[in-house]
């Protein structure tokens, strides 16, 4: 501590939270650089000072991986950044990622005690600050690991797989991660755009994992090149963690979906993010986007798609959603950014047909909706307004309606139990599937969810694996 | 990295690679495909496996230089390494003893017919192969086909070798001459050729399988780029195929979708010609 301060409590702290500098909307809608620029040291210090160091903090139980939030914020306030980073890493393998993409407003910041009276502490922004500082200054330390003989296979190198791999590696296990794509990172690479989460950040976090001795085999689709029975048999793995994500894009089944110019958000974002289609033809993969783009859906993926479309030069980027802004499952921050950048929202509209000329999209017929009675999800279900159909002039239609379970693993692993939607059934305590020694977590268990929930599942599974192998975690 | 053990040039635009990939060779079955990427920043290209040798641990691909990437890949020589190779993808071909089968390959499509032909022959079928090329100097694998075919018909569009004309001419003749004598037809080649084969067999009611090679990105069902309409159903070629009942495929939509990047591709090839090493600006 530098100098003695007045006791910090709700009456003495700065009431408003520190704003994070951002690229102005007019500029950023034309580039793929990160929107939010991160705190400076001064800004971090100002915000860290707003944390009143509650004796019984409610932010920690609000965090799916239970980060010692007051602890790392205190370290920032004391300018002990290595300690802040260590505290983060103890619970969260990818703090630079989660500091950016976690829905903190629904988690730690929602339960922050300061937030009951004032604006909650900007925990996510502080997390990002500490992690970025550590990455920029090479503070990442490889923990001392006593190697053990047991081998664990992790399928998928997204947030769930990486977290489980790290925890198993820390416990000394020999970890091999199998990744289907040509780079590691999963949805962090192919899904979340550069302007929200730069690939370089993901790569730095993965590099730390490799230093711990984790092996990542890209271009390996388990279920195809090897099966789980092979991994557990001849290949000598004692445990397997399945973290393949969800995957299969949903379409609506309306007329015109086979037209050129219709694609899933997964395809659009993968072409842009993973394949760097925004640099075509310098890189090899075209995107195939026109000038007037409609994205169907209003979740985070829809925000990512519609904002990516603007950056690729779309003259019009619409979001078409059958409910209202209130029901939109997107993070408020993403929604807000999309509005600022000029995405046009057609709330209470539902597509009924995609129109084409000579095989290419030329428009989309929509019908206006009204909110009726609440459905089983508690949201008021939209009902079409008779006679309200109209035509939206677009040449590209992107479906961001969520995903279904990818069947590759389930269909090649005898005895692996799935639920009626094809997601894997697991023991909620250990993440173990119906096959002893085979664990699963993330979207392939829960359906489309968040990065941090997948990481939480990866962590729980690592504990389950250690228990199954008779090792003290 | 996957070493190119053998390269064979069939024509100015067609070449073969035999790649060292023991795990892949062990796992793959007739009908499977792979996705390759030849350089950082390069696109992911799906290619049907043309042959594999489990003992030697090799997989063979036959490639046509039609785009910027496949043109650049043609410069790779024996001993060079391919950056990315992932597979086996798709569902393996259904192999059984049908009785008599006709295996039709058109141009580059001749290559992926081969593993199916061999497997069907080994399953006890009487095999009749029809392989078609534009011209005599584009013919490849005549010997390999002869070895596993009870009858082999070669056609060339210009009549420089074998029968002059399209593969559907001998196909139709066989169906007419042997009513009830052919239980299954497999056709692999360009969309227009597979469509023509399906229209030829349709009136005879002979089951006709095709292997589709659509535009893909991941190849694992994630993106849906490869979707194809079969009657009222939409299927993903990467995970539901690549083999489908050709009589159900919406060919016009399929061929149209294959052209959806033609403007971008043309631009890319232009750039590639201006700057052959870089594949772009």
Interface residues (C-beta under 8 A of the other chain):
Chain A: X180 X181 X182 X190 X218 X219 X220 X221 X224 X225 X226 X245 X247 X248 X249 X251 X253 X257 X258 X260 X261 X263 X264 X266 X267 X270 X271 X274 X275 X276 X279 X280 X281 X282 X283 X284 X285 X286 X288 X359 X406 X407 X408
Chain B: X23 X24 X27 X37 X39 X41 X42 X43 X44 X68 X69 X83 X84 X85 X86 X87 X88 X89 X217 X218 X220 X221 X222 X223 X224 X225 X227 X229 X234 X236 X239 X250 X253 X256 X257 X259 X260 X261 X264 X265 X267 X268 X271 X279 X280 X281
